[in-house]
């Protein structure tokens, strides 16, 4: 099998691995899948967005007060995760405001008066509709005592990805990429549609969320691996979704935030493509992690200063830019390191490991929402440093003969020097001749 794979690779190099067919495949499947597949895969991020909210206090309809004035009267203050004093989102003053006959705003709004009032948790809330008419969170009131519902849903999606990747990664190598691709599409469509009708029942919502995430990874993996096997490896790309949860909860227009952090991946791809083909996958991966960690620093310092919010937000976007490069390179490296016969299985094992760790991602973001806005970036800074160090010990795959068998994979990279750049071997582009044995093995397939 390994010999047939090697011969097939040589034939592809001889007939051309960057022709019209390969371009159509990559543009239609790989590029389109990032767009349309990403819509079904990522819509849960915006659907679970948490709009600004506060306790609904009856009685304002009997006054001419603005909403801001009514909040000053009826809601206690609290310190948020940025250290700012804001209105409480889950508590209100224990007063029946509908029975008040004589209104003296200055007296009622005095600090002295508020100090005498008891505070209680509210059961009904109002939600800001500046950006969303409704989300799952606002529709089902997943805030305050239920604020973990959103975080748990994100974690359950990652659990679904772990389970699905374990099974479908192996099936892709056994039964082929195409059938797994169609199953993946069907699964994610069914799961996402089912979530629309189960939001009122969190247990069922959790189950269909897991089902909808079973094939989320194989939905992208299958066409990407086909593209790698029939065309130039650098055509293949993967979308990287690091920092999406954190940016989705940032202040301002959530759709614009989502668009910017997604659009930044386009220039990141082109730079990753150039760097990976110039200095190699290993150094590109490591240096990108270093640059990402450096831009975490101004974000940590400025995150809680209102006047520096724009600078802090731009720093987060730059961090996303460099992390997008690392995600592109590490996936390319993984696909090139595993032998052909176990490529999707091997890539799936790596994906399973990353998704198991990724289950903690929503809870890291939750720390920022509940305690301190800087905690997620601090943790990300540490992870980037670790990623930079670990990336240096991966084998370089640029200008290397990629392994076709398990035996070749075991020794791949063992002869590489640590402080070196990849160099193209002389005559590398001309060594396309097939041996007699390779032709005989391919004869039944032709």
C-alpha positions, 0 to 999 in steps of 0.5 A, a space after each residue: 500500500 505504501 509503495 502504491 501511494 509513493 507511485 501515485 505521488 510521483 504520477 501526480 507530480 509528472 502529470 501536474 499537481 496544480 492544474 485546472 482540476 486541482 484549482 477547481 477542487 480547491 476553489 469549490 470545495 476548500 474555499 467554499 467549505 470555509 465559507 458555507 461550512 463555517 456558517 453552519 459551524 460558527 453560527 452557534 457563537 452569535 446565537 449564544 451571544 449574551 446581550 447587555 441585560 438588567 432587572 425588569 422593574 415595573 412602574 416606569 410606565 407611570 412616570 416620564 423617566 428615561 430608561 437611564 433615570 429608571 436604572 439609577 432609581 431601581 438598580 444597585 451598583 456593582 463593580 464589573 470585570 473591568 473594574 468599572 462601576 455599573 448597574 447590577 445585571 441580576 439584582 434590584 432594590 426591594 421596593 414596590 415602585 408601582 405603589 408610589 404616588 409622590 415622585 421626588 427623583 432627587 430624593 429617591 435617587 440619593 445615595 442616602 436613600 439607597 443605603 436604606 433599601 434591601 436588595 433582592 435577585 430578580 426573576 424577570 430581565 430586560 435585554 438590550 436590543 441594539 444588536 440582537 432582537 433575540 438570542 438563545 441566551 436572551 430568549 431562554 434567560 440564560 444569565 445570572 443563576 443560569 449563566 453557565 448554560 452558555 459556557 457549558 453549551 460551548 464545552 459540549 460542542 467541543 465534546 461532540 467534536 472529540 467523539 465524532 473526530 475519533 470515529 470519523 477520522 478512522 472511517 475516512 482512511 478506511 472508506 474514503 474521504 468523500 462518503 465521510 464528507 457527505 455524512 458530515 454535512 448531513 450530521 451538522 445540518 440535522 444537529 443545527 436544525 434540531 437545536 432550533 426546536 430544543 432551546 427550551 429544554 436544556 437537556 435535549 438542547 445539549 444532546 443535539 448540540 453534541 450530535 451537531 458537532 460530531 462531524 464538524 471537524 471531518 466536514 473540513 478535514 475530508 476535502 482538505 486532505 483530498 486537496 493535499 493528496 492531489 495538489 500542492 500541499 500549500 493550497 490546503 488551509 484550515 480556518 482557525 477559530 482561536 479567540 472567537 469566544 473572547 472577541 464575540 463577548 467584546 464591547 461594541 458591534 458583535 457582528 463587526 467584531 466577528 467580521 474583523 477577527 474572521 477577515 484577519 485570517 485572509 492576510 494571515 493565510 497569505 503570509 503563512 503561505 509565504 513564510 512556510 515556503 520560505 523559512 519552513 513550517 517549524 520556524 514559522 510556527 514557532 515565531 508566530 507563537 512568539 509574536 502572538 505572545 508579545 501582542 498579548 502584553 499590551 492587551 493585558 495592560 490596557 484591557 481595563 482602561 476605557 480610554 485605551 479600549 481601541 488599542 487593546 482591541 487592535 492588539 487582540 486582533 493582531 494576536 488572532 492574526 499570528 495565531 491563525 498562522 500557527 493554526 495553518 502551519 501546524 495543520 499542514 505540518 501534521 498532514 505532511 508528517 503522517 503517512 498517507 495510509 493513516 493521514 486522516 486518522 493521525 490528523 484526527 488523533 491530534 484534533 482529538 487531543 486539541 479538542 479535549 484541551 479546547 473543552 476548557 476554552 469556554 471556561 477560561 473565557 468565563 473566568 474573564 466574564 465573571 472575575 477579571 477581563 484579563 484572565 483569558 489573555 494571561 492564560 493565552 500568553 502562557 500557552 503561546 510561550 509553551 507553543 513556541 517552545 514545543 513547535 521547535 521540536 517538530 520535524 521540518 516537512 518543507 523540501 522533505 520526502 514525506 513518509 508513505 509508510 509507518 516505518 518511514 514515519 517513525 524515522 522522519 526528521 531524525 536526521 535534521 539539524 535543530 539550527 537549520 533552514 530547509 533547503 531544496 535538494 538538487 534535481 528535486 523537481 526532476 526526479 519523477 521517473 517511476 521504477 518497474 516495480 512501481 508501474 507493476 503495482 499501479 497497473 491494476 489501478 490504471 
